[in-house]
Amino acid sequence: MPGEIMKAFKSCRAMEAMCRKYAKANPENRLDWLAEADKWKDLADHEALSSEERTATKSKARGARTVASSNARDGRRLVKG
């Protein structure tokens, strides 16, 4: 994961852990804290997924450029399909 995304991911996980800790320490508001923890978990999962999608997109773009440049060297054209 790139630096900024990793920081956001770690921050979300830290907030999730803090909410779960508060849930244990504060039984009368336990469900509220657990719901808040779930929100932070979902946000962390979204950050991780977004990072993976960006990485996959960049990899595909690099792969297409590599194929195009190797085809250009040997005289073939890249055909869109």
N, C-alpha and C positions, 0 to 999 in steps of 0.2 A: 504494500500500500504506500502511496506517496505520503510525504511528511504531514501535510495539513489534514489529509483524510485520516491518517493514523491518529493524529492528535484528537480529532473529533470523535473517532471511534473509542479511544481510551477514555475520553471525558464522559461519553455516554455510558460506558460500562462502569465508570466510577460513580456516576449519579445513580445508576441502577443499584449498585452495591450499597450505597448510602441509604437509599429508600428501603431496601430490604432490612438493613440494620435498624432503621427507625421503626419498621413494622414489628420487629421482635421486641424492641424496647417500649413500644407504645401500643399495647394490645387493643385499647379502645378505638384506635384509628388504624388498626392493622390492615383492613381491606383497602382503605384509601391509599396507604403507603405502598401496598402490593400493586395496586392499579397504576400508581405513578411509576413504580419500578418496571412494570411491563411496558409502559410507554417509552421509557429510556432504552429498554432492551430492543424494542421494535425500531427505534431510531438508530441504534448501533447496528442492527442487522441491515437496515436500509443503507447506512453509510458503507458498510462492507460490500454489499451487493453492488452499489453504485460504483465503487472502486473496481470491482471485478469486471463490471460491464465496460468501464472506460479502458481498462487494461486489455480486454478482449478486442475491443474496437480498434485500439492502437495496433495490436498484433496483427489483426486482419489487414489493416491498411499497410503495414510494413510488408506483409506477405504479398499483397497485390503489387506493391512497388517493386519488390524483388523479382516476381514473375515477369512483370512488364519490362524491367530493365534487362533481364536475361533473355527474354524473347527478342528485344530490340537488338541485342548484340548478335544474335544468330539470324536476324532477318525475318523472324515471325512476328505476326501481329497478335495482340491480345484481343480475343473475341469475347464480347459481352454475351452472357447467356441467360 
